[in-house]
């Protein structure tokens, strides 16, 4: 109970409350040798059980409203997932339900029903290729030797960093060329379907918007950014039959990935809150359209508690004016 008491002191209830929001993407069925730090089912079950013993885990919408009203309980936390991976329903949801822990899934609607994000094309290329090397000089990179998991992972990281901030169409085109150079077919079944979004919603999980194609908003024209934001909301409202009032910025770094104009667009589109990937815990004075999120990339319970405590004490006002 020592840690619960410590968290209650660092995150009291009422007007001085602080809200911790965790961010996840995938929950894999088993450990992945290429991404050993990516959480898998057994680890996630342990983590959810641990979190539930330390924090009051609330539905994100309820937590945001309570924070604004000054009625948030002590040790408040919410859990979120970004992008809309199928394993959010297949693996994460049953674990969360067993522990009676709510969560929100932010969905990039353009990848529903068989789509695949550009980064997953790159990952699949280096994961599945049978080639000993892949020549990517045609897209401004070199030749990658792939004789070990370490080299494959290094290739993935280098290519993702190279492509990440390219214009959307160019980024997708080059990712597809990486896949072609590796002589690999695109992965299938990675993302949620429309039916599974409805199933998540019916199971009690909130669904939030994450644009259509997951672009870096700061790299788009004003018109294109507005279309991405507004259409994702409309798509999800049509699917769920309910208002979608929560948004997560793709990539989510204040200033680098979105600007004050995008904050304004989110507000004018009718969202009630939006979330970044800047660390920290929100307080009553936080900008509701730039709320922080954080996940410690550790699995050791004591280390997790220590990092969560540090995050609670961190300045949460990393935002753009």
Secondary structure as GFF3:
##gff-version 3
##sequence-region A 1 321
A	DSSP	alpha_helix	2	10	.	.	.	ID=ss1
A	DSSP	three_ten_helix	14	16	.	.	.	ID=ss2
A	DSSP	beta_strand	20	24	.	.	.	ID=ss3
A	DSSP	alpha_helix	41	54	.	.	.	ID=ss4
A	DSSP	beta_strand	56	57	.	.	.	ID=ss5
A	DSSP	alpha_helix	60	69	.	.	.	ID=ss6
A	DSSP	beta_strand	76	83	.	.	.	ID=ss7
A	DSSP	alpha_helix	87	87	.	.	.	ID=ss8
A	DSSP	pi_helix	88	92	.	.	.	ID=ss9
A	DSSP	alpha_helix	93	98	.	.	.	ID=ss10
A	DSSP	beta_strand	104	107	.	.	.	ID=ss11
A	DSSP	three_ten_helix	109	111	.	.	.	ID=ss12
A	DSSP	alpha_helix	118	128	.	.	.	ID=ss13
A	DSSP	beta_strand	133	135	.	.	.	ID=ss14
A	DSSP	three_ten_helix	137	139	.	.	.	ID=ss15
A	DSSP	beta_strand	143	145	.	.	.	ID=ss16
A	DSSP	alpha_helix	149	163	.	.	.	ID=ss17
A	DSSP	alpha_helix	168	181	.	.	.	ID=ss18
A	DSSP	alpha_helix	194	202	.	.	.	ID=ss19
A	DSSP	beta_strand	206	209	.	.	.	ID=ss20
A	DSSP	three_ten_helix	217	219	.	.	.	ID=ss21
A	DSSP	alpha_helix	222	240	.	.	.	ID=ss22
A	DSSP	beta_strand	246	248	.	.	.	ID=ss23
A	DSSP	alpha_helix	260	268	.	.	.	ID=ss24
A	DSSP	beta_strand	273	275	.	.	.	ID=ss25
A	DSSP	alpha_helix	301	312	.	.	.	ID=ss26
###
